[in-house]
Amino acid sequence: MKAQDLRRLILPVLAVLATAGCAVGDRTENAGKLADAGVAFADSVPAVIDESFALAVTADSLVLADARSELTEEERSQKLQQQDALLVQRLDVLRDLKQHARLLRSYFIALGALVKSDATSGISDATKNVVDRLSGVGLDLKKKQIAGVAIADVIQPAVEFGVGVYQNVALRHELDQRGHVIERELELERAALAAIGDQMVADKDAQIEHDVRAQLFTEYVSGASLASGWNDRRIAAFRQTIELKSLDAAAAAAENLHQSWIAFVENRLDEAAVLQLLKDVDEMLSLADKLKASG
């Protein structure tokens, strides 16, 4: 699904929640909204991942291009093959993360169906199958690295929490059985996206340095005179640097979903939290759109 299509789905939900206010209301109903937000989050992950890889390739290509004139043909061949191999490894990790997000999506879809039903059979069997596969993918993902950072090293310890009281018997059973497992998988998602966000900042900063700041510096130091528009381009460079902070939008949304899940399991999730979560997911989509537009 394209980013603009996802945003068309999210924005009406945001409007409804905004007009509904922040009353506690029926927390089982909020559980359904959390399920919708979880699906929207999972749908948003691939777009951010794709753009993170495009940034990684761009930053790597700039380094290769700058070094090319200083290398022999044999050295160029070796260097390109070496860098391509590293990018293939990165792509493999990103594929695993996409698969992890797809399984999270399946889980939240099943959870949404469970919220609307009090049947313990069928849907619960489906969630068990999904979570078993999710845990398997997560186990492999934890063993891998993103740009030299081991994902396992940035995963936070498990959170201690209990399962709240729900009138929906099937929902209570589901949370008893798999609430803590999903907490771990959401934390894994957050850790991976945080590592990706850090690398995106480094890659984008390298691109700005190469394409903008280095040229501004050379023009000022070595140029006979400053070209018209030099100051405007300098201002734009600083603005781009400031905007690097927005590249952590995916990690912020993942962290919010993680915390919202814990609140949901404990039966203390309110509409204000769901509203903020959907806003964070929308920021993820905006981030992917901005990166695509900037090329």
ABEGO torsion letter per residue (X at the ends): XBAAAAAAAAAAAAAAAAAAEABAEBAAAAAAAAAAAAAAAAAAAAAAAAAAAAAAAAAAAAAAAAAAAABBAAAAAAAAAAAAAAAAAAAAAAAAAAAAAAAAAAAAAAAAAAAABABABGAAAAAAAAAAAAAAAAAAAAABBBGGBBAAAABBBBBBBBBBBBABAAAAAAAAAAAAAAAAAAAAAAAAAAAAAAAAAAAAAAAAAAAAAAAAAAAAAABABBBBGAAAAAAAAAAAAAAAAAAAAAAAAAAAAAAAAAAAAAGABBAAAAAAAAAAAAAAAAAAAAAAAAX
